Amino acid sequence: MRKKEAADKHLQAVSEVSKAITSDLYLEDILRLIVTVTAEVMNSKICSILLLDEETKELVIRATQSVSEAYNKKPNMKLGEGIAGRVAAGKKPVIVPDVKTEKNYLNRDIAVSEGLTSLLSVPMTVKSKVIGVLNVYTSRHHAFTQKEIATMSSVANQAAIAIENAQLLVKTKVIEEELKARKLIEKAKAILIKEYSLSEDDAYKRIQKRSMDSRKTMKEIAEAIILAKNI
């Protein structure tokens, strides 16, 4: 019965994360949902998501259900550094029986103060690209089973897809806004060229100067020029 309950819980975790992928939740809400569900299913004292900053090549804590201020303010970790850094660099799960005695674990003082013991750390990958790491800690010694590792890996990879989708959506919106602004500026330039017999370059500079003087965006200035013309 216990095995069936455990299997049902694991399926529930994967199902909840799958729902997050297709939801309209903000990224921070998706991350919070993932760590909360995972912590509950894995009976974890602390569950955390560390995402890789492409510029600095550091893993940054982006979500955890823990209320521990010391853990939540842990310094960023370099790729290849510590347990999570090794997981991200090697793209393979790592199990640590006791983080309090593991020499490669960088924050043993926090592990002692927070009563952390066993750790399972798995990479979050999208199309073989690592974007972060999902960690679960237990308060007692725990031998993670292959089933638990498989469940965590499945959750981590689905979480990675959710994160990637959310980030792509943001990028798409930014590109759309840039294109919209560019079209408005071109239209405003055409009005100024016709009204004041300006060159294309001078028309652009006039919009740019008004933008700087009024501390408004060039898009806002362009909209005002178009509106005035229509009136």
N, C-alpha and C positions, 0 to 999 in steps of 0.2 A: 504493500500500500504506500509505504514511504517513497519507494522508487517511482511509483506512478505520480504521486504528488509532486515530487521533485521534477519529473519530466514535464508535468503540466505547467509548473511554475516557469521552467525554462522556455517552453513554447509561448507562454504568456509574455515573457520579457521580449522575445523576438517579435511577437505580434504588436506589442505596444510601440516598439521602436519603428516598426514598419508603418504604423499609423502616423507617426511623427513625420516620416519622410514625405507623405502625401498631404500633410496638414498645412494650414496657412499660419502656423505659429511662427513667431519671430525666432531667430537663431538661438538667443539666450534661453528662451522657453523650451526649445527642443533639447538643448544641452541639459537643462535642469531636469526635464522629464526622463532623459536617458539615465542620468546618475541616480535619480530617485528610484526608478524601477529596478535598475541593476542592483543597487544596494539591498533592496528588499528581497529580491529573488536569491541573491548570493549570500544573504545574511551577513552583509559586509558592514563593518563599523564605519569605514570611509570608502567612498567611491569617487573617483575624480577623472576628469577629462583634461588632458594637456594637449594643446594644439601647437603645431610647429609654425613658428614665424619664419617665413621664407627669406626675409632679409637678414635677420640676425642668426638664423639657424639655431634658435633656442626654443625649448618647449615651455609653454606658458600655461599655467592653470587657468582654465576658462569656466569650469563648472565643478561643483562638489556639493553633496548634500550635508557635508560636515559643518558644524558650528565652531570648529576649532580655529581660532584666529591665527594661531601659530602655524598650523598646516596650510591654511588658505593664503598666508603671506609668504610661503616658501619662495626662495629665489628661483628665477628661471634656470633651466638646465640646458646645457649645450648638447648638441647632437653627439651621441657616442659617450656622453658623460653620465655616470650613475646608472641605476637600473633602467629607468624610463628612457634615458638617452641611448642606452645599448639596444633596447627593444625597438626604438624608432630606426636606429642605424642598421640593425640586423634583420628587421622585418619579421621577427619571430617572437612568440610569447616567452616570457621568463617567469619562473616560479621561485620565490624566495621563502624558505621555511620559516625564517625569523629575521625580520629586518633590523632588530635590535642588535644582532650579532653579525650581520652581513657587512663585510669590509667595504664592498662596492656601493652600499647604500649611503647616500650623502647626508641624510638628516636623521641620524640615529637618536639625537637628543630629543627631537620631536616625537619619534617613534616611542621612546621611553615615556615621555610625559603624557602622550595620548593613549598609551597602552596598545600600540599596534604590534601585531605579530607576523602572520603570514601574508604574503603579497602575491597576487597574480597580475601581471602587466602584459597587455596584448596590444599589438600595433593596430592603428586605424588606417586602412588602405583603400584607395580608389584607383582602379586600373593599375595596380602594382605600385602606385605612388603613396608613400606614407604621409599622412597629414596630421597625425597625432598619436596619442597613446591613451588607452583606457585602463585604469588601475582599480583593483578592489583589494582592500585590506580586511583582515579578520582580527578580532581581539584575542583569539586563542589559536594554538597551533592547528593548522588545517591542511590536510593532504588533498590538493585540488585534483579532481578526477579528470579523465579525458573528456567526459561528457561536459563538465563544467568549463573546461578550456575551449571546447568546441562551441558551447553556448556563448561564452564571452567573446570569442572570435567573430561569431555571427553577429552579435549585437554591435561590436566595435566596427565591423565593416558596413553594417546598415547605417550606423550612426555617421560614419564617414560620408556615405552617400547623401544623407540628410544635410550634413554640413556643407558639402560641395554644392548641392542644389541651392541652398540658401545663399551661399556666397555668389554663385553664378547669377541668381536672380537679382541680387544687389548690383552686380557689375552690369547686367543687362539694363537695369533701370537708369544707371549712371550714363551709359552710352546713349540710351534713348533721350535723356535730358540734354546731353551735349549736342545731339543731332537737332533737337528741337530748337535749342538756343542758337545754333549755327544758322538754321533756316530763317529765324526771326531777325538775326543780325544782317543777313544778306538782304532781306526784304527792306529793313530800315536803311541800309546803305543805298539801295536803289532809289528810295524816296529822297534821301539827301542829295544824291547825285543829280536827280531831276530838278529838285527844288532850288538848289544853290549852285548848280553847274560845277560840282566838285569832282575830283578824280576819285577812283575807287579807294585809293590809299588814304586820301584826305577825309573821305566819308567815314572810313573805319577809325581813323585817328580821332575824329570828332566824337564818335560814339564812345570811344575808349576814354577820352578826356572827361566827358560828362559822367561817365561811370566812376572815375577816380574822384572827381570833384564832389559828387553827390553820395559817394560811398555805397552805390548800388551796383548790382551786377550789370554786365553789358546786355544780358537778356532783358532785364527790367527796363533799361534805357531804350532798347529796340522796341519793346512792347509799347512804351509811352509814345515813341515817334510814330509807330503804326496807328495807334489809337487817335493821336492828334490829327493825322492825315485823314482818317476815316470820318472824324467829326467835321 
